[in-house]
Amino acid sequence: MDAVRAVRAACGPAFCISVKLNSADFQEGGLTADEAREVALALQREGVDLLELTGGNYESGIYFDETSANPASLAEKRQSAGKRESTRLREAYFLEYAVGIRAALDA
């Protein structure tokens, strides 16, 4: 939060601050989705304007296994969207986590 405060102090209230936040580490002892929601709430209290979600790490292996990266429920939603398969596979990679975090934040 110190970095967010320092940027806000240096750039003023009209400057858009964005943060890239891991939504989950996908490994034992790593950041959980619940913890990411708490961080997102703290960032909201600090006035962050934009939150980009990412997840995993190189050790978790999530990037190498399409089935773990795209749960069946998410894959089904993508297939019904009328987009090319290659587009569906690369979009909304962390949609389920974004939905949970968005629900926790103030509108």
N, C-alpha and C positions, 0 to 999 in steps of 0.2 A: 504494500500500500504506500510505502514511502516513495517509490518511483512514480506512482500515479500522482501523488500529492506534489512532488517536485515538478513534474511536467505541467500540471495545472497551474502551479505558481509561476513557472517560467513563461507559459504560453497564454494564460488567461482563459476566461470562461467561454470564449467563442471558439476555441481550438478543440477539434474533435479528437478524443483519446480513444484508441482501440487497444484491446488486449487479446492475445492468443492464449487460450486456456485449454489444457488437457482435460478432456471430459472423463477419462478413466485410463489407467495405465495397463489394465488387462494382465496384471501379474500380482502374485501374492505379496502383500505388504505395500503395494503401490497405491497411488491416488485412486479413490473410489468415486463413483458417480455422486454419491451423497456428499462427499467432501468437495467435489467440484461445484455442486449446487451452493454450498456454504461460501466458497470462494466467490462465486458469481454474485451472490447477495452482497458480500462485502465490497466487491467492485462497483456494484450498483450504488451502494451508499456513498462511495467515493466519487460518484458522478461519471464513471466510465460511460462513453457514448456507444461503443460498439464492442461486441464480444464475438470472437471467432473461435469455434470449437475444433479441437483436434483430439487425438487420443493415441494410446498405445506407446510403445517404444520399440527400439530395435530388438530387444531381448524377448518381447512378448510373442513375436511371430505372427501377429494379427495381419501384417501386410502381405504375408505369403500364402494365406489360406482364405480363398474367397468365401467359403462357407462360414468361417468365424467372423469375417469382416461384414458380411451381409446376411443377417439372420433371415430365415425363411419368410417371416412376416413382412420384413422390409422388402425382400426380393419380390414378393407377390404384389405389394403396393406399386413398386416400380414398373412391373410388367403391365399393369393396367393403366399406366400414365400416357400411353401412346407415343413413347419416345423410342429411339433406336436402343438396342441392347447395350451398346458401348457407352452411350450417354447415361443410361440408367445405372450402370455399374460404377460410374465414377462420381455421380451426384449424391448429395445428402448422405455422405459416408457415416456421419455420426448423428443422423436424424433422431433416433430414439433417445439419445442423450440430450440433444437440443430441445426436444419436446419436454423432457423432465425439468431441465433448467429453466426454460421459458415459463413453465407453469409456476415455478417458485418465485420468479421475479415479478415486480409490480409492472403493470401495463403502462 
